Amino acid sequence: MTPEVRDILAGMPAHRRETFELRLEQWWPDLHDAVTALYDGPDAVAANLVAIAAQGFAERSDDLHRLDERRLLQPDWFQRPNMFGYACYVDRYGTTLEGVGERLDHLVDLGVTYLHMMPLLTPREGDNDGGYAVKDFYSVRPDLGTNEDLRNLATTLRARGISPVVDLVLNHVAREHEWAEKARGGDERYRSYFHIYPDRETPDSFERTLPEVFPDFAPGSFTLDTELDEWVWTTFNAWQWDLNWSNPAVLEEFAGIVMHLANLGIEVLRLDAIAFLWKRLGTNCQNQPEVHAITQALRTTCRLAAPATLFKAEAIVGPRDLMPYLGLGRHTGRVSDIAYHNSLMVHIWSMLASGSSELAVHALASLPPTPPSGTWVTYVRCHDDIGWAIDDGDAAARGVTGAGHRHFLADWYSGDFDGSWAEGLVFQYNPDTGDRRISGTSAALSGLGPSRKDADGAFARMFLAHAIVAAWGGIPVVWSGDDIASPGDPNWASEPGHENDNRWVHRPRVTDEDRARRLQQGTDAQRAFDGIAHIARVRRGLPMLHSEAPVQVLTDTEDGLLVLVRRHPSGTLVGVFNVTSEHRAFPYDRLLELGLTDPHEVLSGHSVVLHDGRVWLPPYAAWWMV
């Protein structure tokens, strides 16, 4: 340890100093390896990160040090089948952080052990991309509460067995952030935190290969800033300035931010827009190898001070680019602990619309297994729109075109296809490519929208979708409102700043009256809540759904069936899912071959009735066979 680190730790008890020394001995090679891949002079950068970690370690509370020890003794805690998640905006679920703490019974009854509270750090005023344009990483949005309120809520959640999750936006800051203000003021140190160009020559060179994220209201990837009279890299919106991660000072700034959030009691940091961090001319500036070295550097720094804190990669990328975010090769076990399984969500909706499982089976079966130290976040819906990320190669392998299938899905879920039960809204139509993304709650996309096109079928489809994500492995997460079958917010456009962003239709405010309806027999809310809570409850008792049990997708099944196999030392689970509106059969002998000597269904309680040597599944059936 350096003299600086010894001075930082000098006032701590001997056993704490020894703990830090042992962690540094264990993880220094990972830290140095990561910064060596990124910067010249890696020794100095690594030493600075160790000092930041030591300061965070010294400031960490006794109860969080105890949590660190517990998590190190139970490294698989987030991979266990009792993990069940919920995601919400604080103001739309509980008005304030204190209000969320007063409304936890609803979440506990649902079975929640993981709560993702959407961006709650201080954003810019006005339009702020739902909180993803952060003005200050060290303070909470004033209308939600204070840092102390967040600390108190994290403590309360921990006492009730719920791990708090917050967003850490890595790719950009708000134009109003102090760093950007100083850059506009001419401070060379802070100008180097951003990508700023005097003319269009370099931006034009980059834009030849850059896709547009928001072609409707934020075309291009660069903005002429009127104060600077220079061009600034702005991947998402003109008021979101991309950071220059090739500058080690940016890494050191974020190491301090990670320490701050971990010491407030946050257990999982969602690394927002992580795929975009590193810029390289001639590429789409996504998924560059340096992204994983950055994550390893931040993750290792955090492990030194707060190993109970996990990293979750928000990488909404193609399946072939996704696995490195959980760690492959030299980064195995050293980067994010959790990553979003966007492909699973897309293929669930694809199967429900088409009534075919062939494309999904082909695509999902080709995914490699997660590394032992990582797992997925699986979900039916999230806060964002659904982009139809159907791989062209996967589509071609099943005899369809990627573009044609994406067009069909957009038509179906916007309700424009004949016979569709969905009532979604088109988001970000790109006339050059024809791509259309879709907004809408799970209920609205399943047939329980404002017009209630197919209410009974909608519930069957919703439960089927939730049963698939709960059986896949990892942490299934329910988006706020889906737990009570909300059809969406009919007044989404009336709030200032929301009128041009229809994603707010599936971000409804959940009131105490809404929560109360889940206790009223016969309501949509009661039916949805009880069904999802039942899935969580059954899942908790099935060790086969531990993330260490790999997922096998059977590829030789009848079209219309998705069949998953999870093998664990305790036994085997076979998930059989009928994604059609008709009965489908599965050979009984195949269940025996898979290791189920006396198969019975544990999720819905269906009797396993044989006919001609096959078991028959009703429309939209979700069977967990053990």
Sequence and secondary structure as in RCSB ss.txt:
>XXXX:A:sequence
MTPEVRDILAGMPAHRRETFELRLEQWWPDLHDAVTALYDGPDAVAANLVAIAAQGFAERSDDLHRLDERRLLQP
DWFQRPNMFGYACYVDRYGTTLEGVGERLDHLVDLGVTYLHMMPLLTPREGDNDGGYAVKDFYSVRPDLGTNEDL
RNLATTLRARGISPVVDLVLNHVAREHEWAEKARGGDERYRSYFHIYPDRETPDSFERTLPEVFPDFAPGSFTLD
TELDEWVWTTFNAWQWDLNWSNPAVLEEFAGIVMHLANLGIEVLRLDAIAFLWKRLGTNCQNQPEVHAITQALRT
TCRLAAPATLFKAEAIVGPRDLMPYLGLGRHTGRVSDIAYHNSLMVHIWSMLASGSSELAVHALASLPPTPPSGT
WVTYVRCHDDIGWAIDDGDAAARGVTGAGHRHFLADWYSGDFDGSWAEGLVFQYNPDTGDRRISGTSAALSGLGP
SRKDADGAFARMFLAHAIVAAWGGIPVVWSGDDIASPGDPNWASEPGHENDNRWVHRPRVTDEDRARRLQQGTDA
QRAFDGIAHIARVRRGLPMLHSEAPVQVLTDTEDGLLVLVRRHPSGTLVGVFNVTSEHRAFPYDRLLELGLTDPH
EVLSGHSVVLHDGRVWLPPYAAWWMV
>XXXX:A:secstr
  HHHHHHHTTS HHHHHHHHHHHHHHHHHHHHHHHTT SSHHHHHHHHHHHHHHHHHH  HHHHHHHHHHHH T
TGGGSTT  EEEE HHHHTSSHHHHHHTHHHHHHHT  EEEE   EEE SS  GGGTSEEEEEEE TTT  HHHH
HHHHHHHHHTT EEEEEEE SEEETTSHHHHHHHTT HHHHTTB EESSSHHHHHHHTS   SBTTTB SSEEEE
TTTTEEEE SS TTEEEB TTSHHHHHHHHHHHHHHHHTT  EEEEETGGGS   TTS SSS HHHHHHHHHHHH
HHHHH TT EEEE     HHHHGGGG  GGGTTTS SEEE HHHHHHHHHHHHHS  HHHHHHHHTS    TT E
EEEES  SS B     HHHHHHTTS HHHHHHHHHHHHTT STT     EEES  TTT   EEE  HHHHHT ST
T TTHHHHHHHHHHHHHHHHHHSSEEEEETTGGGT    TTGGGSTTTTT GGGGGS    HHHHHHTTSTTSHH
HHHHHHHHHHHHHHHT GGGSTTS EEE SSS TTEEEEEEEETTEEEEEEEE SSS EEEEHHHHHHTT SS  
B SS     EETTEEEE TT EEEE 
